[in-house]
């Protein structure tokens, strides 16, 4: 999952032309989330929800089109969203596995 988040941060930076400040904020938040996810234990509840939602195919994380959209626009808005755990919850909700 960390690799996916780093790739999405790179995607966002590659498309920074229209609004570089927002793009940088989004990319920084995704890199922060990547570092956060990389430090999680394999049995983390949020990771388990994403796994049950079918987001992992072997070692590859794929949250589907809705999850990709959520990730690419994370922290892009004027009002900052919450942190990495909230991104994971949003992704889990996108695949129908919202935390309870």
Sine and cosine of phi, psi and omega as CSV:
sin_phi,cos_phi,sin_psi,cos_psi,sin_omega,cos_omega
0.00,0.00,-0.59,0.81,0.00,-1.00
-0.88,0.48,-0.65,0.76,0.02,-1.00
-0.90,0.44,-0.66,0.75,0.06,-1.00
-0.86,0.52,-0.72,0.69,-0.01,-1.00
-0.90,0.43,-0.64,0.77,0.06,-1.00
-0.90,0.43,-0.64,0.77,0.02,-1.00
-0.91,0.42,-0.62,0.79,0.03,-1.00
-0.93,0.36,-0.56,0.83,0.08,-1.00
-0.90,0.44,-0.67,0.74,0.04,-1.00
-0.90,0.43,-0.65,0.76,0.04,-1.00
-0.85,0.52,-0.72,0.70,-0.03,-1.00
-0.89,0.45,-0.70,0.72,0.00,-1.00
-0.91,0.42,-0.55,0.83,0.01,-1.00
-0.93,0.38,-0.30,0.95,-0.01,-1.00
-0.90,-0.44,0.56,0.83,-0.09,-1.00
-0.99,0.16,-0.11,0.99,-0.11,-0.99
-0.77,0.63,-0.70,0.71,-0.07,-1.00
-0.94,0.34,-0.62,0.78,-0.01,-1.00
-0.46,-0.89,1.00,0.09,-0.10,-0.99
-0.89,0.45,-0.51,0.86,0.00,-1.00
-0.93,0.37,-0.73,0.68,0.04,-1.00
-0.89,0.45,-0.66,0.75,0.01,-1.00
-0.89,0.46,-0.66,0.75,0.02,-1.00
-0.91,0.41,-0.65,0.76,0.03,-1.00
-0.89,0.46,-0.69,0.72,0.02,-1.00
-0.89,0.45,-0.74,0.67,-0.01,-1.00
-0.88,0.48,-0.68,0.74,0.01,-1.00
-0.89,0.45,-0.65,0.76,0.02,-1.00
-0.91,0.42,-0.62,0.78,0.02,-1.00
-0.94,0.35,-0.61,0.79,0.06,-1.00
-0.92,0.38,-0.60,0.80,0.09,-1.00
-0.89,0.46,-0.69,0.72,0.03,-1.00
-0.90,0.44,-0.61,0.79,0.03,-1.00
-0.88,0.47,-0.70,0.72,0.02,-1.00
-0.90,0.43,-0.64,0.77,0.02,-1.00
-0.88,0.47,-0.75,0.66,-0.03,-1.00
-0.90,0.44,-0.64,0.77,-0.01,-1.00
-0.88,0.47,-0.44,0.90,-0.02,-1.00
-1.00,0.01,-0.10,1.00,-0.03,-1.00
-0.96,0.29,0.50,-0.86,0.11,-0.99
-0.96,0.30,0.47,-0.89,-0.01,-1.00
-0.86,0.51,-0.43,0.90,-0.03,-1.00
-0.99,-0.11,0.31,0.95,0.02,-1.00
-0.85,0.53,0.66,-0.75,-0.07,-1.00
-0.88,0.48,-0.68,0.73,-0.01,-1.00
-0.91,0.42,-0.64,0.77,0.06,-1.00
-0.90,0.44,-0.63,0.78,0.02,-1.00
-0.90,0.45,-0.65,0.76,0.04,-1.00
-0.89,0.46,-0.69,0.72,0.01,-1.00
-0.91,0.41,-0.60,0.80,0.05,-1.00
-0.90,0.43,-0.70,0.71,0.03,-1.00
-0.90,0.44,-0.47,0.88,0.04,-1.00
-0.98,0.19,0.00,1.00,0.05,-1.00
0.99,0.12,0.38,0.92,-0.06,-1.00
-0.99,0.14,-0.23,0.97,-0.02,-1.00
-0.93,-0.37,0.79,-0.61,0.10,-0.99
-0.87,-0.50,1.00,-0.05,-0.15,-0.99
0.93,0.37,-0.82,-0.57,0.01,-1.00
-1.00,-0.06,0.03,1.00,-0.06,-1.00
-0.99,-0.14,0.76,-0.64,0.05,-1.00
-0.99,-0.12,0.82,-0.57,0.02,-1.00
-0.64,-0.77,0.97,-0.22,-0.02,-1.00
-0.99,0.10,0.14,0.99,-0.01,-1.00
0.99,0.16,0.09,-1.00,-0.09,-1.00
-0.86,0.51,-0.66,0.76,0.01,-1.00
-0.91,0.41,-0.66,0.75,0.02,-1.00
-0.91,0.41,-0.63,0.78,0.05,-1.00
-0.89,0.46,-0.69,0.73,0.01,-1.00
-0.89,0.46,-0.71,0.70,0.04,-1.00
-0.85,0.53,-0.72,0.69,-0.04,-1.00
-0.91,0.42,-0.71,0.70,-0.05,-1.00
-0.91,0.42,-0.41,0.91,-0.02,-1.00
-0.96,-0.29,0.11,0.99,-0.02,-1.00
-0.89,0.45,0.78,-0.62,0.02,-1.00
0.89,0.45,0.33,0.95,0.00,-1.00
-1.00,0.08,-0.45,0.89,-0.05,-1.00
-0.93,0.36,0.23,-0.97,0.03,-1.00
-0.89,0.46,-0.67,0.74,0.01,-1.00
-1.00,0.01,0.89,-0.45,-0.02,-1.00
-0.87,0.50,0.60,-0.80,0.09,-1.00
-1.00,0.04,-0.09,-1.00,-0.05,-1.00
-0.98,0.18,-0.24,-0.97,-0.14,-0.99
-1.00,0.00,-0.25,-0.97,-0.08,-1.00
-0.84,0.55,-0.64,0.77,0.00,-1.00
-0.89,0.45,-0.59,0.81,0.02,-1.00
-0.94,0.34,-0.56,0.83,0.09,-1.00
-0.89,0.46,-0.69,0.73,0.03,-1.00
-0.88,0.47,-0.64,0.77,0.03,-1.00
-0.91,0.42,-0.64,0.76,0.02,-1.00
-0.91,0.43,-0.64,0.77,0.04,-1.00
-0.92,0.39,-0.65,0.76,0.03,-1.00
-0.89,0.45,-0.64,0.77,0.04,-1.00
-0.91,0.42,-0.59,0.81,-0.01,-1.00
-0.91,0.42,-0.46,0.89,0.03,-1.00
-0.98,-0.21,0.24,0.97,0.07,-1.00
0.98,0.21,0.39,0.92,-0.02,-1.00
-0.83,-0.56,0.72,0.69,-0.07,-1.00
-0.86,0.51,0.69,-0.72,0.03,-1.00
-0.91,0.41,0.51,-0.86,0.01,-1.00
-0.92,-0.40,0.00,0.00,0.00,0.00
